[in-house]
Every structure is written in structure tokens, then in C-alpha cells.
Amino acid sequence: MINDASIEAVRNARIGHGRTLPLYGSYSFSRIPGSAYRLLSGNEGADFPSLPTDAVPEDGLRHVVFVLIDGLGWDKIESVLGSGFAGVARFERDGVVSCITSQFPSTTVVHSTTAYTGLTPGRAGVLEWFYHEPRIGRVIAPFLLNRAGDTAYGTLKADGFSAADVFPEGSFIRSIKELGAGFYSYSSSTFTPSDFSRRVADGAVVVPTTSPSDAFARLAESLSAAEARGERSYHFVYLDGYDALEHRLGADSPTAWAEASAILTSIGRFVDGRLGVVPAKTGVMVSADHGQVNQRPAEAIVVVHLESLYGCGWPRSRTPEDSHCRDKNPPATDCLNCRYARQSRRCGQRCCVGMRY
């Protein structure tokens, strides 16, 4: 089923010039952790609000799977609706396909942090690939635990800071485990484990994977093992390959779309039980964190030396869409980068959630 109410709600949230207000009170990525909690517990979590019931209509499941396809915005899903496209048609027929908004800023680090902790950006405090961290007193690259501009990994650790100084603890994993359910996380072995995963995925079973097909094979194994033990379970699968190709080749790259198609086909094969028997009462959610739009480098606004404007130690020659500044007491005239971020088209990208029961 196509959730027309969600599509209309997101359409009404548009404010012009490619911008869309995040619908934190209804159709928002921020409500995916709460939806998983409700599906497993049968109750709305006090700290984790759920998506509306027209998007996630059932609860009381034994197993929940959430697949995050980095960068696969709503425009890509919308283009194949009704075509019988592998991996999407099953959700149209047996589940619900909804349009939801990204959080702001609509970046991977924001949404990955929410997926593990259940915290919105304002509560988590992790805002961008680069941002000014007041507790550290400089611009940092949180995923890499770096001082912005450094090429080596983990340079903040040499300054005496740890992942606990950058990333929140959150209580989502603990809340899932208090339901008697296991929490499993699957992500590429290229960056797993990491300081980020050790912090935000503390208490989860972290499974490094070599490819999307390996991720779904391991997911099928974990589901079967959990069912055999009589254990309920939650599984978070993060797939980064499509987004990486978009960054290299462009948002409309046929090569990138081939990768997305392969991922969606793998999801379809998993749901159909071709990678192993899917236990009864298993729900599957699929979403992106954001979409992408093409940008000609020659037409980009580049902040050459932000330090002179804001004093936050920003490295030279960074594009504004790759940055964001945060400070508890910002100056009366914001930095150029923050002004650009509020105008960025990326915050208008939507993503898709489907359910299969």
C-alpha cells in the first residue's frame, strides 16, 4: 500500500526553493527507533515516539529488521513505484510505503547516531561531518574522531578526548534489551569496529560485513539463531555503498543506481526467504537517511577561511554543504556556513519506509 497521507504531509511541509521542514512530530526518520520499540513491545515508548500507525500499523512482533540505505532518497523510490521493481513491489503489496522527512542537518552522522541512540540531533549534539564542538573548543570530524583537516584517524585522542566526549550514550539499545530482545548491528568491516561503534553500539552484537549480500546472509543466520533460542531480536543493517558511489559519480549515476538496485534485490530475496527462513512475526523497515542532488563544483559556495569570521578553527577550502557550526552562544552574525546550511537543498530530501509482516 502507498501511504498517500504521508506523501501529502511531506508535500505540505515544503517551504520553497527545494527546502522541506522536518516533520519531527509525525513522519520523520527520528521516529524509526520508536517504531521498532513499539513493534517489539506493543507499547509506545515514553522516550521513543513512533511513526504514525498508517506508516507502521502493527505491533507485537518477535523480530524487527531496520535496513538503512545511505543516500537512497525518496525521489529514487518514487520513480519505481508501481513498476514491479524487485525489492519494492513486495512492500507495496504486503506492507506500507511511506514518505518521511530526514532530520536536519540531513547527513549520515546525524541519522546513524539517531538509529543507535534514539536521540534527535538537538538531544544528541552530533550535527555534521564537520562542526564546532564547544566541549573540545574547535571544529572536529566526529566520525573519524579527528581535528577537522587532519588526515590521520583519531587525532582527538592525542589531545585527551574520547568518543564519550563527542557521542551521546543514549538508552535505545538498553531499552530494547530490557524487552528481552537482542540488539544486532551490521555494517561494513571497512569501518567496523570503530570508536563510533564502540560508543553508540555499546551493548549490541556488532557484526562487521564485507558486502550487502554478506550482511543479509549474516542477518538471516542471526534471525534463525535468535528464533531457535526463543529470543526476540532487533537488527540494524547499515549499507553505505550507494551513497559512496553517488559522492564519486553523481546523484544520477547509472553505476550508483545499479548498486541501489542490487541492494533492493537483496532485500527482496531476504524477505522472500531465499537467504534463509524468515521467522514468523518478523517486521522489516527500510529507509534512507537523506537523498542527494548534483552540485557543480564551479558553482558551489566555498568558505575560504571561516576562522576569521567565526573563530572556530575551520580548515581552508571546504565546501559549506560538508560543514556545520554549533555553539551554545553563537555570535550575532552567524558564520556564512550556517547561513548556507539553512538554505541547502539537501535538507529537503525525503526517504522511504516500508513494512512487511
C-alpha positions as CSV (number, residue, x, y, z in Angstrom):
1,M,0.0,0.0,0.0
2,I,1.2,3.5,-0.8
3,N,0.7,5.8,2.2
4,D,-0.8,8.8,0.5
5,A,-1.3,10.7,3.8
6,S,2.4,10.7,4.4
7,I,3.2,11.9,0.9
8,E,0.7,14.8,1.3
9,A,2.1,15.7,4.7
10,V,5.6,15.9,3.3
11,R,4.4,17.9,0.3
12,N,2.7,20.4,2.7
13,A,6.0,20.7,4.7
14,R,7.8,22.2,1.7
15,I,8.7,25.9,2.1
16,G,10.1,26.6,-1.3
17,H,13.5,26.7,-3.0
18,G,13.9,22.9,-2.5
19,R,13.5,23.1,1.3
20,T,11.3,20.9,3.4
21,L,10.7,21.3,7.2
22,P,11.5,18.1,9.1
23,L,8.2,16.6,10.5
24,Y,9.6,15.6,13.9
25,G,6.0,15.3,15.2
26,S,4.9,12.7,12.7
27,Y,6.6,11.4,9.5
28,S,10.3,11.7,10.5
29,F,13.3,9.4,10.5
30,S,13.7,10.3,14.2
31,R,10.7,8.1,14.9
32,I,12.1,4.9,13.4
33,P,13.7,3.7,16.7
34,G,10.4,4.3,18.5
35,S,8.6,2.4,15.8
36,A,10.9,-0.6,16.4
37,Y,10.3,-0.3,20.1
38,R,6.5,-0.3,19.6
39,L,6.7,-3.3,17.2
40,L,8.5,-5.4,19.7
41,S,6.8,-4.2,22.9
42,G,3.3,-3.4,21.7
43,N,3.5,-0.1,23.5
44,E,4.6,3.5,22.7
45,G,7.9,4.2,24.4
46,A,8.0,7.2,26.6
47,D,11.3,8.3,25.3
48,F,10.9,7.0,21.7
49,P,7.8,8.2,19.8
50,S,6.7,6.0,16.9
51,L,5.8,6.8,13.3
52,P,2.0,7.2,12.8
53,T,0.1,3.9,12.7
54,D,-0.7,4.4,9.0
55,A,3.1,4.0,8.4
56,V,3.7,1.3,10.9
57,P,0.3,-0.3,11.6
58,E,1.1,-3.4,13.7
59,D,3.0,-4.3,16.8
60,G,3.7,-7.3,19.0
61,L,6.3,-8.8,16.6
62,R,9.1,-11.1,17.7
63,H,11.8,-9.8,15.4
64,V,12.3,-6.4,13.7
65,V,14.8,-5.6,11.0
66,F,15.7,-2.0,10.0
67,V,17.8,-1.5,6.9
68,L,19.3,1.9,6.3
69,I,20.4,2.5,2.7
70,D,22.6,5.6,2.9
71,G,21.7,8.2,0.3
72,L,18.7,6.5,-1.3
73,G,16.2,9.4,-1.2
74,W,12.5,9.3,-1.8
75,D,12.9,10.5,-5.4
76,K,14.6,7.3,-6.4
77,I,11.9,5.1,-4.7
78,E,9.1,7.2,-6.1
79,S,10.4,6.6,-9.6
80,V,9.9,2.8,-9.4
81,L,6.6,2.7,-7.5
82,G,4.0,0.6,-9.4
83,S,6.6,-0.8,-11.8
84,G,7.0,-4.2,-10.1
85,F,10.6,-3.3,-9.3
86,A,12.4,-6.0,-7.3
87,G,12.6,-5.3,-3.6
88,V,10.0,-2.6,-3.7
89,A,6.9,-4.3,-5.1
90,R,6.7,-6.7,-2.1
91,F,6.5,-3.7,0.2
92,E,3.8,-2.2,-2.0
93,R,1.8,-5.4,-2.0
94,D,2.2,-6.7,1.6
95,G,3.3,-3.7,3.6
96,V,3.2,0.1,3.5
97,V,5.4,2.5,1.6
98,S,5.5,6.0,3.3
99,C,7.3,9.2,2.5
100,I,9.1,10.7,5.6
101,T,11.4,13.6,6.2
102,S,15.1,13.5,7.0
103,Q,16.2,15.2,10.2
104,F,18.2,18.4,10.0
105,P,21.0,18.5,9.1
106,S,20.2,15.7,6.7
107,T,23.6,14.0,7.0
108,T,24.7,10.4,7.7
109,V,26.4,11.1,11.0
110,V,23.1,12.7,12.3
111,H,21.0,9.7,11.3
112,S,23.4,7.0,12.3
113,T,23.6,8.5,15.7
114,T,19.8,8.6,16.0
115,A,19.5,5.0,14.7
116,Y,21.7,3.7,17.6
117,T,20.7,6.1,20.4
118,G,17.1,7.1,19.6
119,L,18.1,10.7,20.2
120,T,17.2,13.6,17.8
121,P,20.0,15.8,16.6
122,G,19.2,18.5,19.2
123,R,19.5,16.0,22.0
124,A,22.4,14.1,20.6
125,G,24.5,17.1,19.7
126,V,26.1,15.4,16.7
127,L,25.3,17.6,13.8
128,E,27.6,17.2,10.8
129,W,30.7,15.6,9.2
130,F,32.4,18.7,10.4
131,Y,31.1,21.0,13.2
132,H,32.4,23.2,16.1
133,E,32.3,21.2,19.3
134,P,32.3,23.6,22.3
135,R,33.5,21.0,24.8
136,I,36.6,20.5,22.7
137,G,36.9,24.1,21.5
138,R,37.4,23.5,17.8
139,V,36.0,22.1,14.6
140,I,36.0,18.3,14.6
141,A,35.2,15.4,12.3
142,P,33.2,13.3,14.7
143,F,33.0,10.0,12.7
144,L,36.8,10.0,12.5
145,L,37.3,11.4,16.0
146,N,39.6,13.9,14.3
147,R,40.5,17.6,14.4
148,A,39.0,18.9,11.2
149,G,41.5,18.9,8.4
150,D,43.7,16.1,9.9
151,T,44.3,13.1,7.6
152,A,45.2,10.6,10.3
153,Y,42.5,8.8,12.3
154,G,41.7,9.6,15.9
155,T,43.8,12.7,16.4
156,L,41.4,14.0,19.1
157,K,42.6,11.1,21.3
158,A,46.1,12.6,21.3
159,D,44.5,15.7,22.8
160,G,43.0,13.7,25.6
161,F,39.4,13.3,24.2
162,S,37.5,10.1,23.6
163,A,34.3,9.1,21.8
164,A,32.4,9.7,25.0
165,D,33.3,13.4,24.7
166,V,31.7,13.5,21.2
167,F,28.9,11.0,21.0
168,P,26.0,10.6,23.4
169,E,25.3,7.4,25.3
170,G,21.6,7.1,24.6
171,S,19.3,4.5,26.0
172,F,17.7,2.9,22.9
173,I,19.8,-0.3,22.9
174,R,19.3,-0.7,26.7
175,S,15.5,-0.2,26.2
176,I,15.4,-2.9,23.5
177,K,17.4,-5.3,25.7
178,E,15.1,-4.6,28.7
179,L,12.3,-6.1,26.5
180,G,14.2,-9.3,26.5
181,A,15.3,-8.8,22.9
182,G,18.8,-8.9,21.4
183,F,20.2,-5.9,19.5
184,Y,22.3,-6.7,16.5
185,S,24.2,-4.2,14.3
186,Y,25.6,-4.9,10.8
187,S,28.0,-2.5,9.0
188,S,31.0,-2.6,6.7
189,S,34.2,-4.2,8.0
190,T,36.0,-1.2,6.4
191,F,35.0,1.0,9.4
192,T,33.6,-1.6,11.9
193,P,34.5,-1.7,14.7
194,S,35.4,1.9,15.3
195,D,35.4,4.4,18.2
196,F,31.9,5.5,17.0
197,S,30.5,1.9,17.0
198,R,32.1,1.1,20.4
199,R,30.4,4.1,21.9
200,V,26.9,4.2,20.3
201,A,26.5,0.5,19.8
202,D,27.7,-0.5,23.3
203,G,25.6,-3.4,24.4
204,A,24.8,-4.6,20.9
205,V,26.2,-7.5,19.0
206,V,28.3,-5.8,16.3
207,V,28.7,-7.8,13.1
208,P,31.3,-6.5,10.5
209,T,30.2,-7.3,7.0
210,T,32.0,-7.4,3.6
211,S,29.2,-6.6,1.3
212,P,25.4,-6.1,1.2
213,S,24.9,-9.8,0.3
214,D,27.1,-10.8,3.2
215,A,25.1,-8.5,5.5
216,F,21.8,-10.2,4.6
217,A,23.3,-13.7,4.8
218,R,24.6,-12.9,8.3
219,L,21.2,-11.3,9.2
220,A,19.4,-14.5,8.1
221,E,21.7,-16.5,10.3
222,S,21.3,-14.3,13.3
223,L,17.5,-14.3,13.0
224,S,17.4,-18.1,12.8
225,A,19.7,-18.4,15.8
226,A,17.6,-16.0,17.8
227,E,14.4,-17.8,17.0
228,A,16.0,-21.1,17.9
229,R,16.9,-19.7,21.3
230,G,13.4,-18.4,21.8
231,E,14.8,-14.8,21.8
232,R,13.2,-11.7,20.3
233,S,15.5,-9.5,18.4
234,Y,16.2,-6.2,16.7
235,H,18.6,-5.9,13.7
236,F,20.0,-2.7,12.3
237,V,21.7,-3.1,8.9
238,Y,23.6,-0.1,7.6
239,L,24.6,-0.1,3.9
240,D,26.9,2.7,2.7
241,G,27.9,1.6,-0.9
242,Y,25.2,3.5,-2.8
243,D,26.0,6.8,-1.1
244,A,29.7,6.4,-1.7
245,L,29.1,5.9,-5.4
246,E,26.9,8.9,-5.6
247,H,29.6,11.1,-4.0
248,R,32.1,9.8,-6.6
249,L,30.0,9.7,-9.7
250,G,27.0,11.9,-9.1
251,A,23.4,11.6,-7.9
252,D,22.2,10.3,-11.3
253,S,25.0,7.9,-11.9
254,P,23.8,4.6,-13.6
255,T,26.6,2.8,-11.7
256,A,25.3,4.1,-8.4
257,W,21.7,3.1,-9.3
258,A,22.9,-0.4,-10.2
259,E,24.3,-0.7,-6.7
260,A,20.9,0.5,-5.2
261,S,19.1,-2.0,-7.4
262,A,21.3,-4.8,-6.2
263,I,20.7,-3.8,-2.6
264,L,16.9,-3.7,-3.1
265,T,17.0,-7.0,-4.9
266,S,18.9,-8.5,-1.9
267,I,16.2,-7.1,0.4
268,G,13.6,-8.8,-1.8
269,R,15.4,-12.1,-1.7
270,F,15.8,-11.9,2.1
271,V,12.1,-11.1,2.6
272,D,11.1,-13.9,0.3
273,G,13.1,-16.3,2.4
274,R,15.6,-17.2,-0.3
275,L,18.5,-16.4,2.0
276,G,17.1,-18.5,4.8
277,V,13.7,-18.9,6.5
278,V,12.4,-15.6,7.9
279,P,10.8,-16.4,11.3
280,A,7.1,-15.7,11.7
281,K,6.2,-12.3,13.2
282,T,9.2,-10.5,11.7
283,G,8.8,-6.9,10.5
284,V,11.2,-5.3,8.0
285,M,11.7,-1.5,7.8
286,V,13.8,0.1,5.0
287,S,14.7,3.8,4.9
288,A,17.4,6.2,3.7
289,D,18.9,8.9,5.8
290,H,18.9,11.5,3.1
291,G,18.9,11.9,-0.7
292,Q,21.5,13.7,-2.9
293,V,21.4,16.3,-5.6
294,N,24.0,17.1,-8.1
295,Q,26.2,20.1,-7.5
296,R,28.7,21.6,-10.0
297,P,31.9,22.4,-8.0
298,A,32.4,25.6,-10.1
299,E,29.0,26.8,-8.8
300,A,29.5,25.9,-5.1
301,I,29.8,28.5,-2.4
302,V,33.2,27.9,-0.8
303,V,34.2,29.1,2.6
304,V,37.9,30.0,2.2
305,H,38.7,31.0,5.8
306,L,35.9,30.7,8.2
307,E,38.2,31.3,11.2
308,S,38.3,35.0,10.5
309,L,34.5,35.2,10.6
310,Y,33.8,32.9,13.5
311,G,37.0,32.0,15.2
312,C,36.2,28.3,15.1
313,G,39.4,27.0,13.5
314,W,37.7,25.9,10.3
315,P,40.2,24.4,7.7
316,R,40.6,26.2,4.4
317,S,38.8,25.4,1.2
318,R,35.9,23.3,2.5
319,T,32.5,23.4,0.8
320,P,29.7,24.6,3.0
321,E,27.5,21.6,2.4
322,D,30.1,19.5,4.1
323,S,30.1,21.5,7.3
324,H,28.0,23.0,10.1
325,C,28.9,25.0,13.1
326,R,27.4,24.7,16.5
327,D,27.9,26.8,19.6
328,K,25.9,27.4,22.7
329,N,26.4,31.1,22.3
330,P,26.8,31.9,18.6
331,P,27.7,35.5,17.6
332,A,25.0,37.9,16.5
333,T,26.2,37.5,12.8
334,D,26.3,33.8,12.1
335,C,29.0,32.3,10.0
336,L,28.5,32.1,6.3
337,N,28.4,28.3,6.6
338,C,25.4,28.2,8.9
339,R,23.5,30.6,6.6
340,Y,24.2,28.3,3.7
341,A,23.2,25.2,5.7
342,R,19.8,26.7,6.3
343,Q,19.4,27.2,2.5
344,S,20.8,23.9,1.4
345,R,18.6,21.8,-0.8
346,R,19.8,18.6,1.0
347,C,17.5,19.3,4.0
348,G,14.5,18.8,1.6
349,Q,15.4,15.3,0.7
350,R,13.0,12.6,1.8
351,C,13.3,8.9,2.4
352,C,11.1,5.9,2.3
353,V,9.9,3.4,4.9
354,G,8.3,0.1,4.1
355,M,6.9,-2.6,6.3
356,R,6.4,-6.3,5.7
357,Y,4.7,-8.5,8.2
